Amino acid sequence: MTLYVDADACPVKAEAERVAQRHGVAMKLVSNGGLRPSASPLVEVVIVPEGPDVADMWIAERAGPGDVVITADIPLAARCVENGARVLKHDGQALSAANIGNILATRDLMADLRAANPFMQGGGRAFSKADRSRFLEALEREMRMAKGAK
């Protein structure tokens, strides 16, 4: 079992590390640079080459059944779900075979709408303490379920 974190712009790296430590699970922080190494022997910082979706491809090629992936990237989440991994967004939303199709379709629709209307303002709401709390609860649940699936 491995906890993979799509670490570029991830607001919950420290929280994920605490949960991985508590469960004694290896954690891979995957990024194209700029991350400080962790003092924990369970945490590996993986630096991938610069380029579009290189970190995503690295994670998707490795994550599978029994693994947990943390990402806000919906296409990466879809690939990981397809490979059998458990996937969480930073706000604690679980992505699964039951909901990833609709989430991917909504993402694509919104991208099309933004492309058609250059004045359409995008952007989500600020990341809150409640999001962080939901994430911690969800990650704890997913880790227990992933351990039980092995």
N, C-alpha and C positions, 0 to 999 in steps of 0.2 A: 504494500500500500504506500502510495506517495501522494503528497499534497503539492499540486502544481499551482503556481501563482503567476498570472500574466501581470508582471510587476510594473511595467511602465504606467505611471499615473494611478497606481493602485492605492487607495486611501486606507486599506486595512491590512497592510503587510505585518505590522507589529502584532495585531490581534490574531492573525493567522498563525504567526510564529508561536505565540503563547499556547494556542490550542494544539498545534503540532507537538510542542514540547510536552504538554500534559498527556498526550496520547502516545508519545514515543515514536512518532511517525516522521519519516524523511520528508523534507520540504525543499522544493526547487523554486527559487525566485528567478524567473526568466525575463531577461531584459536585453536591450541593445546597449546598455552601459549606464553609468551614473549611480549604481547602487553600492552602498557600503556593505562589506562582508559582515556576516553575523558571527557572534562569539559561539553560537551553538554548533556542536558537531553534527546536528541533525539538519541544519540549513545549508544548502549549497546555492550560491549565486551563480547562475548560468548566464554568461554574456554571449549573445549571438551577434553575427555580423549585422551591420546596418542594412536596411532594405525593407520594402513593404512586406509586412506579415511574416517576417522571418521568425520572430519569437512565437507567433501563433502556429506556424508550421512545426516548429520544434516541439511544442507542447502536444499538438494534435497527433504527431507521429508516435508519441510515447504513452499518452494517457489512455487508460483502458479500464476494464472491470476492476473494481476494488480501489480505484484512484478517485481523488477529489480534485476538481479544477476550480479556481477562482478567476473569473474574467468578466469584463463588461462587454467584450467583443462577441456579438451574437453569432457571426459565422464560425468563429472558433468554438463557441459553446455548442453549436449544432454538430460540428465534427466530433467533438469529445463525447456528446450524448450518443451519437451514432456508434462510437467505439466502445460504449458501455460505461463510461466514467460518470460520476456524479458531478454536477456543475452548479455553482452558486455565483450570483452577481454580487457586487460589493454591498448592496443594500439588504442582502439575505434572501433575495428571491431565488428559489430553486428552479433550474431549467431542466426539463426532462423530455422524454419522447412525447408525453401528453401535451406539452405546451410550446415546444421549441418551433414547430411549424408556424403557428400563429404569430409568435414573437418575431420570427424571421420575416414573415410576410409584412407585418406592420412596419418593421425597420425599412424594408425595401420600398414600401408605399410612401413612407415619410421622406425617404431620400429622393424619390421621384417628385414629390410635391415641392420639396425645397429647390430642386433643380428647375422646376417649371416656374417658380415664383421667387426671384432673387430677393424680394423684400420680406419674405417669410422669415421671421425670427425664430431660430432654434434655441437649443440650450435647455438643459434641465434645471431642476431646483438644486439648491446647495445640499451637500452631504451633511446630514444631521447626526446628533447624538443618538436619536431613535434609530436611524439607519445602522449605525455602528452596533447598537445593542441587538437589533434584529439579525445583523450579520453574525454576531457571536453565537446567538442561540441557534441559528440555522447551521452554522459550521459545526458546532458541537453535535447536532442531530445527524448531519450528513456523515461525519467521521464515525459515529457509532454505527450507523447503517452500513457504511462501507466496510467497517471491521466485521460486522455480522455477515456480510455477503461473501467474505473470503473463506 
